[in-house]
Amino acid sequence: MPRTKQKSKQAESSPPEESGEQTAPPLRASWSGVVSLGLVNVSVKAIPLIRDKAIHFRMIHEKCETPISYKKYCEKGDEVPDSEIVFGYELTRGEYVLLRKEEIDEVKPESSSVIRLDSFIDFLEVDPHYFEKTYLLVPDRSEEPYSLLRDTMKQKGKAAIGMVTMFSRERIVLIHHYHNAMVATTMHFEDEVLDPDIAPQIAQLPTSNKEELTLAGEIVERLTAPFNLGKYHDHYRERLEQLITAKQRGEKVKIAPKKPKAEAKNLMEALRKTAESLE
């Protein structure tokens, strides 16, 4: 029988119920404030729109089944208490500017409760690579102005952009209509996203020949279909859930052998074999 420790912090890694049905998590707001457009203020609460459904593990000492904890040591091997830890900005290898937490806190901007919108833009103008995290905005006793702003953006096909200081950091915020609600997406600043042209390997790429391009285009046409995100599943997570459930029951799990990868001698052969498999 597998060793299962009585209810503790480890229970956070328990697999879902056998029925496959999962109860919706409680909607906890991580920020509340006001969306400000001129003299129009919309009180809202921000709830993270994305749920991380990956299975997380803790490192456990197998012998006594207790979680592994970490102590802080400097490179000289001495254990260091929190009171002696400062923050270092590395100038050159091994040379640091030392800052205390209080000094860093002094220059942090104060969190704001206002998202100040300064312009409306076409949503499709925004490169999605700048997107950071998206929050569901729900009205906070502001149903009428919330509905008005949502309906106006939906009718005009526009998104609103502005700034907010959230969690002690200034952020760009894009507010747009999504389903029957408004959502706010925080964005990276322009200089935070790498320009691909900076990589020399990109500039040195060869030009595709006509025959390869034609055959690759045919493959693209055959594989073109309506967008359906629901057909994709996290198979690794599903197999982990099965493994965890089986271990709880003391059952053995049969792992299917991985299929050998087909190989092609060159690009053109790979394209032909791919096209043939789609016929």
Buried (B, 14 or more C-beta within 10 A) or exposed (E): EEEEEEEEEBEEEEBBEEEEEEEEEEEEBEBEBBBBBEEEBBBBBBBBBEEEEEBEEEEBEEEEEBEEEEEEEEEEEEEEEEEEEEEEEEEEEEEEEEBEEEEEEEEEEEEBEBBBBEEBEEBEEBEEEBEBBBBBBBBBEBEEBBBEBBEBBBEEEBBBBBBBBBEEEEBBBBBBBBEEEBBBBBBBEEEEEEEEEEEEEEEEEEEEEEEEEEBBEBBEEEEEEEEEEEEEEEEEEEEBBEBBBBBEEEEEEEEEEEEEEEEEEEEEEBBBEBBEEEE
